[in-house]
Amino acid sequence: MESIYTTTGIKAEADRIEKDSVHVFAPATVANMVCGFDVLGFALNEPGDEVIMCKADRQGVHIVNITGDDGRLPREAAKNTVSASVMSFLQYIDRTDVGVEIELHKQMPIGSGLGSSAASTVAGLFAINTLLGSPLSRQELLPFAIQGEELACGHGHADNVAPSLLGGITLIRGYDPLDVVALPVPSELYTSVVFPYVDVPTRDARQMIRAKVALKDAVIQWGNIAGLVAGLFTSDYHLIGRSMQDVLIEPTRAILIPEFYEMRRLAMEAGALGFGISGSGPSVFAFAQSKDIATHITSVVQAHLAGQGIDSNGYVSGINTEGPKEIQGREE
């Protein structure tokens, strides 16, 4: 399959229609998909983040409001991933004459392992692109989203921003040049996601990863990644499930997530195809072959956490193949 990212330059469309304001939703994501550290990810239907962006009389990019972050995110334009990415975008298309005001509404917890910063960045980039008549394709927006991830967590990876921006399940084949491949989405595939209210900072989780791995472990991991991709192409749910094994990253990161192995046992008993950590955690996810099974898994895992005195959020979702979208018919 050919890469879905190609460099085609800025689209020259004389009839582009610009807007005065837009309201955009961008989805949360599950990165790694257990065995595909930094190379696999998929988009969820919920949760996600919203951005309202308006043209302003004053020049420059301005954050005018942020909700849902408990005051944790910077309001300075150059330090916030949303506004910083918008600034880079405007410089690239030579539209620094444009002034915009941004409202960011966080609909998911920061540090959840669900691509919180990625969803915000993608919402902002999709909003400014839409506001100015879509001069770039979604694929051409991806490098700016990767820059936002670098600002957010110190590592410019695409396993969250690519599925959030492009939708579906994505494989990051390489970065030089950037090569992102769309993978098939089996029609019966659903996911259960549970976010326990525990703190696992992304930077800390990444620093725990071993710099070197044994060749025998690498071979196991390669086989699982290939098996998972093959399972997606053939809608072989059993192959998908038995390929969701991680011998490199999960054994270390699981230490940071209370009750991880018990949650996995309960999820598998409840019918999960596979179970693992979403991104760097603490969120966990399971694949299931129906919405009903995914709903049951979510209920069982949340009930166990509650019994251990751990509150949580739970989500049940198909794979979001749409990516970011403009919200119509709501007051802005």
C-alpha positions in Angstrom: 0.0 0.0 0.0 1.3 3.4 -0.9 2.0 6.0 1.8 -0.9 8.3 2.6 1.5 11.1 3.1 2.9 12.9 0.0 4.4 16.3 -0.4 2.4 18.1 -3.0 3.0 21.7 -1.9 0.4 24.3 -1.0 -2.8 23.9 -3.0 -3.4 26.8 -5.4 -7.1 27.2 -5.3 -8.2 30.7 -6.3 -11.8 30.0 -5.2 -11.0 29.0 -1.6 -13.6 30.2 0.8 -12.3 31.6 4.1 -14.4 31.8 7.2 -14.6 34.1 10.2 -14.8 31.4 12.8 -14.8 27.6 13.1 -15.6 25.1 15.9 -13.6 21.8 15.6 -13.5 18.5 17.3 -10.4 16.2 17.2 -10.4 12.7 18.6 -8.4 11.0 21.3 -6.1 8.1 20.2 -4.6 4.9 21.4 -1.0 4.7 20.5 1.3 1.6 20.3 -1.5 -0.9 20.1 0.5 -3.0 22.5 3.3 -4.3 20.3 3.8 -1.3 17.9 5.7 1.1 20.1 5.8 4.5 18.4 4.6 3.1 15.0 1.0 2.1 15.5 -2.1 4.0 16.6 -5.8 4.5 16.1 -8.5 7.1 16.6 -11.4 6.9 19.0 -14.9 8.3 18.6 -14.7 9.7 22.2 -13.3 11.5 24.1 -11.6 14.3 22.2 -10.8 18.0 22.4 -12.5 21.0 20.9 -11.1 24.3 19.5 -13.1 27.4 18.6 -11.1 29.8 16.4 -12.0 33.2 15.2 -10.3 35.8 13.0 -9.2 38.8 15.0 -8.6 42.5 14.3 -5.3 42.3 16.1 -2.4 40.5 14.4 -0.9 37.4 15.8 -2.1 34.2 17.4 -3.8 34.5 20.8 -5.1 32.1 23.4 -8.2 33.7 24.9 -9.6 30.8 26.9 -8.8 27.3 28.0 -11.2 25.1 29.9 -10.8 21.6 31.4 -7.1 21.8 32.1 -7.2 22.9 35.8 -4.9 25.7 34.9 -2.0 23.4 33.8 -1.6 24.5 30.2 0.4 27.6 29.2 -1.5 30.6 27.9 1.5 32.0 26.1 1.1 31.4 22.4 4.7 30.2 21.8 4.5 27.6 24.6 1.1 26.1 23.9 1.0 23.3 21.4 -2.2 24.5 19.7 -1.1 28.1 19.2 2.5 27.3 18.4 1.5 24.9 15.7 -0.9 27.5 14.3 2.0 30.0 14.2 4.2 27.6 12.3 1.4 26.9 9.8 0.8 30.6 9.2 4.5 31.2 8.6 4.6 28.3 6.2 1.7 29.5 4.0 2.9 33.1 4.3 -0.2 34.4 6.1 1.4 36.0 9.2 -0.9 39.0 8.5 -3.8 36.9 9.8 -4.8 37.4 13.4 -6.7 34.7 15.3 -8.1 34.1 18.7 -8.3 30.5 20.1 -10.5 28.9 22.7 -9.3 25.4 23.7 -11.8 23.1 25.5 -10.2 20.0 26.9 -12.6 17.1 27.0 -10.1 14.5 28.3 -7.7 14.4 31.2 -4.1 15.6 30.6 -1.6 12.8 31.0 -4.2 10.1 30.3 -2.3 8.2 27.7 -5.0 9.0 25.2 -3.1 11.6 23.1 -4.5 14.6 24.9 -1.9 17.1 23.5 -2.2 15.5 20.1 -6.0 16.0 19.9 -5.6 19.6 21.0 -2.9 20.3 18.4 -4.8 18.5 15.6 -8.0 20.4 16.5 -6.0 23.7 16.2 -4.4 22.9 12.9 -7.6 21.6 11.4 -9.3 24.8 12.6 -6.8 27.3 11.1 -6.7 25.3 7.9 -10.5 25.3 7.6 -10.6 29.0 8.6 -8.4 29.9 5.7 -10.1 27.8 3.1 -8.0 24.6 3.5 -4.8 25.6 1.7 -3.2 22.3 2.8 -4.3 18.7 2.8 -4.6 16.8 6.0 -1.4 14.9 5.1 0.4 18.2 4.7 -0.7 19.3 8.2 1.0 16.3 9.8 4.5 17.7 10.1 3.1 20.7 12.0 1.3 18.3 14.4 4.5 16.4 15.0 6.2 19.7 15.9 3.4 20.2 18.5 4.1 16.8 20.0 7.8 17.7 20.3 6.8 20.8 22.2 4.4 18.9 24.5 6.5 15.9 25.5 10.0 16.4 24.1 9.7 13.7 21.4 8.2 14.5 18.0 6.5 11.2 17.3 3.4 10.7 15.1 1.6 7.7 16.6 -1.0 9.9 18.3 -1.2 12.8 15.9 -1.4 10.7 12.7 -4.6 8.8 13.6 -6.1 11.9 15.2 -5.6 13.9 12.1 -6.1 11.2 9.4 -8.5 8.9 11.2 -8.5 5.2 11.4 -5.5 3.0 12.2 -2.1 4.3 11.0 1.3 2.8 10.7 4.3 5.2 10.9 6.7 3.4 8.6 9.4 6.0 8.8 10.2 9.7 9.4 12.9 10.5 6.9 11.0 10.9 4.7 7.7 10.9 6.7 5.8 7.8 5.6 2.4 7.1 7.1 0.3 4.1 6.0 -3.4 3.7 6.5 -4.3 0.2 7.7 -7.7 -1.5 7.2 -10.3 -1.3 10.0 -12.2 -4.6 10.5 -15.9 -3.9 10.6 -16.6 -5.7 13.9 -13.6 -4.2 15.8 -14.5 -2.2 18.9 -12.4 -1.0 21.8 -12.9 -0.6 25.5 -10.8 2.2 27.2 -10.5 2.8 30.9 -8.6 5.7 32.4 -7.7 5.1 36.1 -7.2 8.3 38.1 -3.5 7.7 38.7 -0.7 9.9 37.5 1.8 8.5 35.0 3.7 11.4 33.4 4.6 10.7 29.7 8.2 11.9 30.1 8.8 9.6 33.1 7.3 6.6 31.4 9.5 7.1 28.3 12.6 7.5 30.4 12.1 4.0 31.9 12.3 2.3 28.5 15.5 0.3 27.9 17.9 1.7 25.4 19.0 -1.8 24.2 17.0 -4.9 23.8 17.9 -8.6 23.3 17.7 -9.8 19.7 15.4 -12.7 20.7 12.9 -10.2 22.2 13.1 -8.0 19.1 12.3 -11.0 16.9 9.2 -11.8 19.0 8.1 -8.1 18.8 8.6 -8.0 15.0 6.5 -11.1 14.6 3.7 -9.7 16.7 3.6 -6.4 14.8 3.5 -8.2 11.5 0.8 -10.5 12.8 -1.3 -7.6 14.0 -1.0 -5.8 10.7 -1.9 -9.1 8.8 -4.9 -9.6 11.1 -6.2 -6.1 10.3 -5.9 -6.7 6.6 -7.7 -10.1 6.7 -10.2 -9.3 9.5 -8.7 -12.2 11.4 -9.8 -11.3 15.0 -8.0 -14.3 16.5 -4.7 -13.3 14.8 -5.2 -9.7 16.0 -5.7 -10.9 19.6 -2.7 -13.3 19.8 -0.5 -10.7 18.2 -1.2 -8.1 20.9 1.8 -9.2 23.0 4.6 -6.8 24.1 7.8 -8.1 25.5 9.8 -4.8 25.2 7.8 -1.9 26.7 4.8 -3.2 28.7 6.8 -5.1 31.4 8.4 -1.9 32.4 5.5 0.5 32.1 3.0 -1.9 33.7 4.8 -1.3 37.0 3.5 2.3 37.0 -0.2 1.3 36.6 -1.9 -0.2 39.7 -3.8 -3.4 39.1 -2.7 -3.7 35.5 -2.3 -7.4 35.4 -5.6 -8.0 37.2 -7.3 -5.7 34.8 -5.9 -7.6 31.9 -7.0 -11.0 33.4 -10.5 -9.7 34.0 -10.7 -8.2 30.5 -9.6 -11.4 28.8 -12.1 -13.4 30.8 -14.8 -10.9 29.7 -14.1 -11.6 26.1 -11.3 -9.3 25.1 -9.2 -10.1 22.0 -6.2 -8.4 23.5 -5.4 -6.0 26.3 -2.7 -3.4 26.9 -1.6 0.1 27.8 -2.8 3.0 25.8 0.2 5.2 25.0 2.3 5.6 28.1 -0.7 5.0 30.3 -2.3 5.0 32.8 -5.2 4.4 30.4 -5.6 0.8 29.3 -7.6 -0.6 26.4 -9.0 -3.8 25.0 -10.1 -4.9 21.6 -13.3 -6.8 21.2 -15.3 -8.2 18.4 -18.6 -6.4 19.2 -19.8 -3.3 21.0 -21.6 -5.4 23.6 -18.4 -7.2 24.6 -16.4 -4.0 24.7 -19.1 -2.5 27.0 -19.0 -5.5 29.3 -15.2 -5.3 29.5 -15.3 -1.6 30.4 -17.9 -2.3 33.1 -15.9 -5.2 34.6 -12.6 -3.3 34.7 -14.1 -0.2 36.2 -15.9 -2.2 38.8 -12.6 -3.8 39.8 -10.9 -0.4 40.1 -13.7 0.9 42.2 -13.3 -2.0 44.5 -9.7 -1.0 45.0 -10.6 2.6 45.7 -9.5 3.9 42.3 -11.9 6.1 40.3 -11.9 5.9 36.5 -13.4 7.0 33.3 -14.6 4.4 30.8 -15.2 4.7 27.1 -16.6 2.3 24.4 -15.8 3.2 20.8 -15.5 1.9 17.3 -12.5 3.0 15.3 -12.9 6.6 14.3 -12.2 6.7 10.6 -13.2 10.4 10.2 -10.6 12.2 12.3 -11.1 15.9 13.1 -14.4 17.5 12.0 -16.0 20.9 12.0 -18.9 21.1 14.4 -22.0 22.7 12.9 -25.1 24.3 14.3 -23.7 25.2 17.7 -23.1 28.6 19.2 -19.6 29.7 19.2 
